Amino acid sequence: MPAKKTAVAVKSSARSRASKGDCFYCDVCGLSLVVDEECGCVEAHEILCCGEPMKEKKARVKAK
């Protein structure tokens, strides 16, 4: 059975906070994710996948 892919959030002050509905993708494996709940931390986080920062997609998903 293949290993399950997971995205990891790492603290970083260089990135703005992710909001509910923001979309991110991985250039390495193509994994996409949508933020469905904000963490509430004061610091911003960089979301990593395959050891690289995920990039934010321009389109936002409508938050429910």
C-alpha distances in whole Angstrom, upper triangle without the diagonal:
4,7,9,12,15,19,21,25,27,31,33,37,37,35,36,35,32,33,32,31,30,27,26,23,22,23,21,17,19,18,21,22,25,27,27,29,31,31,35,35,38,36,34,31,29,25,23,20,19,22,24,26,25,28,30,30,33,33,33,31,33,33,33
4,6,9,12,16,18,22,24,28,30,34,33,31,33,32,29,31,29,28,27,25,22,20,18,20,17,14,16,15,18,19,22,24,25,27,29,29,33,32,35,33,31,27,25,22,19,16,15,18,20,22,21,24,26,27,30,30,30,29,31,31,32
4,6,9,13,15,19,21,25,27,30,30,29,30,29,26,28,27,26,25,23,21,19,17,19,16,13,15,14,16,17,21,22,23,25,26,26,29,29,32,30,28,24,22,19,17,13,12,15,18,20,19,22,24,25,29,29,28,27,30,29,30
4,6,10,13,16,19,23,25,28,28,26,27,26,23,25,24,23,22,20,18,16,15,17,15,12,14,11,14,14,17,19,20,21,23,22,26,26,29,27,25,22,20,17,15,12,12,15,17,18,17,20,22,22,26,26,25,24,26,26,26
4,7,10,13,16,20,22,25,25,23,24,23,20,22,21,20,19,17,14,13,11,14,12,9,11,8,11,11,15,16,18,19,21,20,24,24,27,25,22,19,17,13,11,8,9,12,13,14,13,16,18,19,23,23,22,21,24,24,25
4,6,10,13,16,19,22,22,20,21,19,17,19,19,18,17,15,13,12,11,14,13,11,12,9,10,10,13,14,15,16,17,17,20,20,23,21,19,15,14,10,9,7,9,11,12,13,12,15,16,18,22,22,21,20,23,22,23
4,7,10,13,15,18,18,16,17,16,14,16,16,16,14,13,10,10,9,13,12,11,12,9,9,8,11,11,14,15,15,14,18,17,20,18,15,12,10,6,6,5,8,9,10,9,9,12,13,15,19,19,18,18,21,20,22
4,6,10,12,16,16,15,16,15,13,16,17,18,16,15,12,12,12,15,14,14,15,12,13,11,13,13,15,15,14,13,16,15,18,15,13,9,8,6,5,6,9,9,10,9,10,13,15,17,21,21,20,20,23,21,23
4,7,9,12,13,12,13,11,11,14,15,16,14,14,12,13,13,16,17,17,17,14,14,12,13,12,14,13,12,10,13,12,14,11,9,6,5,4,6,9,12,11,11,9,10,13,14,17,20,21,19,20,22,20,22
4,6,10,11,11,13,12,12,16,18,19,17,17,14,16,15,18,18,19,19,17,17,15,17,15,18,16,14,12,14,12,13,10,9,5,5,6,7,11,13,11,11,9,11,14,15,19,21,23,22,23,25,23,26
4,7,9,9,11,10,12,15,18,20,17,18,16,18,18,20,21,22,22,20,20,18,18,16,19,17,14,12,13,10,10,7,6,4,6,9,10,14,17,14,14,12,13,16,16,20,22,24,22,24,26,24,26
4,6,6,9,10,12,15,18,20,17,18,16,18,18,20,21,22,23,21,20,19,19,17,20,18,16,14,15,11,11,7,6,5,6,9,11,15,17,15,13,11,13,14,15,19,21,23,22,24,26,24,27
4,6,8,9,12,15,19,21,18,19,18,20,20,22,24,25,25,24,23,21,21,18,21,20,16,15,15,12,10,6,6,7,9,12,14,18,21,18,16,14,15,16,16,20,21,23,22,24,26,25,28
4,7,10,12,16,19,20,17,18,16,18,19,20,22,24,23,23,21,20,20,19,22,21,18,17,17,15,13,10,8,9,8,12,14,18,20,17,15,12,14,14,14,18,19,21,21,23,26,25,28
4,7,9,12,15,17,13,14,13,15,16,18,20,22,21,20,18,17,17,15,18,17,15,14,15,13,12,9,6,7,6,10,12,16,18,17,14,10,11,11,11,14,15,18,17,20,22,21,24
4,6,9,13,14,12,14,13,16,18,20,22,24,22,21,19,17,16,14,16,15,12,13,13,12,11,9,6,8,9,11,15,18,21,20,17,13,13,12,11,14,14,16,15,18,19,18,22
4,6,10,12,10,12,13,16,18,20,23,23,22,20,18,15,13,11,13,12,9,9,9,9,9,8,5,7,9,11,14,17,21,20,18,14,14,13,11,14,15,16,14,16,17,16,19
4,7,9,6,9,10,13,16,18,21,21,19,17,14,12,10,7,10,9,7,9,10,11,12,11,8,8,9,9,13,16,19,19,17,13,12,12,9,12,13,13,11,13,14,13,16
4,6,6,9,11,15,18,21,23,23,21,19,15,12,9,7,8,8,6,9,10,12,13,13,11,11,13,13,16,18,22,22,20,17,15,14,11,13,13,13,10,11,11,9,13
4,6,9,12,15,18,22,24,23,21,18,15,11,8,5,5,6,6,10,11,14,16,16,14,14,15,14,18,19,23,23,22,19,16,16,13,13,14,13,9,8,9,6,9
4,6,10,13,17,20,22,21,18,16,12,10,6,5,6,8,9,13,15,17,19,19,16,16,16,15,18,19,22,23,21,18,15,14,11,11,11,9,6,5,6,5,8
4,7,10,14,17,19,19,16,14,11,8,6,5,8,10,10,13,15,16,18,17,14,13,13,12,15,16,20,20,18,15,12,11,7,8,9,8,5,7,9,9,12
4,7,11,13,16,15,12,11,7,6,4,7,10,12,13,15,18,19,20,19,16,14,13,11,13,14,17,18,16,13,10,8,6,5,8,7,6,7,10,11,14
4,7,10,13,12,10,8,6,5,6,8,12,14,14,16,18,19,20,18,15,13,11,8,10,10,13,15,12,10,6,5,4,5,9,10,10,11,14,15,18
4,7,9,9,6,6,4,6,9,11,15,17,17,19,22,22,23,21,18,15,12,10,10,9,11,13,11,9,5,5,6,7,11,12,12,13,17,18,21
4,5,6,5,5,7,9,12,14,18,20,20,21,24,23,25,22,19,16,12,10,8,6,8,10,8,8,5,6,9,10,14,15,16,17,21,21,24
4,6,6,8,10,12,15,18,21,23,23,24,27,26,27,25,21,18,15,13,11,9,9,11,8,9,7,8,11,11,15,16,18,19,23,24,27
4,6,8,11,14,17,20,23,25,25,25,28,27,29,26,23,20,16,14,11,8,7,9,8,10,9,11,14,15,18,20,21,22,26,26,29
4,6,9,12,16,19,21,23,24,25,28,28,30,27,24,20,17,14,12,8,7,11,10,12,10,12,15,15,19,20,21,21,25,25,27
4,6,10,13,16,19,22,23,24,27,27,29,27,23,20,17,14,12,10,10,13,12,12,10,11,12,12,16,16,17,18,21,22,25
4,7,10,13,16,18,20,21,24,24,26,24,21,18,15,12,11,8,10,13,12,12,9,11,12,12,16,16,16,16,19,20,22
4,7,10,13,16,17,18,22,22,24,23,19,17,15,11,11,10,12,15,13,12,9,9,10,9,13,12,12,12,16,16,18
4,7,9,12,13,15,18,19,22,20,17,15,13,10,11,10,14,16,14,13,9,10,10,10,13,12,11,10,14,13,15
4,6,9,11,13,16,18,20,19,16,15,14,11,14,14,17,19,17,15,12,12,10,10,12,11,9,7,10,10,12
4,6,7,10,12,14,17,16,14,12,13,11,14,15,18,19,18,15,12,13,11,12,14,13,10,9,11,9,11
4,7,10,12,15,18,18,16,15,16,14,17,18,21,22,21,19,16,17,14,15,16,15,11,10,10,7,9
4,6,9,12,15,15,14,14,15,14,17,19,22,23,22,19,17,18,16,17,19,17,14,13,13,9,10
4,6,8,11,12,11,11,13,13,16,18,22,22,21,18,17,17,15,17,18,18,15,14,14,11,13
4,6,9,10,10,9,12,12,16,18,22,21,21,18,17,18,17,19,21,21,18,18,18,15,16
4,7,9,10,11,14,15,19,21,25,24,23,20,20,21,19,22,23,23,20,20,20,17,18
4,5,7,9,12,14,17,20,24,22,22,19,19,20,19,22,23,24,21,22,22,19,21
4,7,10,13,16,19,22,25,24,23,20,20,21,20,23,24,25,22,23,24,21,23
4,7,10,13,16,19,22,20,19,16,17,18,18,21,22,24,22,23,24,22,24
4,7,10,13,17,20,18,16,13,14,15,14,17,19,20,19,20,22,20,23
4,6,9,13,16,14,13,10,11,13,13,16,18,20,18,20,21,20,22
4,6,10,13,11,10,6,8,10,11,14,17,19,18,19,22,21,24
4,7,10,10,8,6,6,8,10,13,16,17,16,17,20,19,22
4,7,6,5,4,5,9,11,14,18,19,19,20,23,22,25
4,5,6,6,6,10,13,15,18,20,20,20,23,23,25
4,6,8,9,12,15,17,21,22,23,23,27,27,29
4,7,9,13,16,18,22,24,24,25,28,28,30
4,6,9,13,15,19,21,21,23,26,26,29
4,6,10,13,16,18,18,20,23,23,26
4,7,9,13,15,15,17,20,20,23
4,6,10,12,13,15,19,19,23
4,6,9,9,12,15,16,19
4,6,7,10,13,15,19
4,7,10,13,15,19
4,7,10,12,16
4,6,9,12
4,6,9
4,6
4
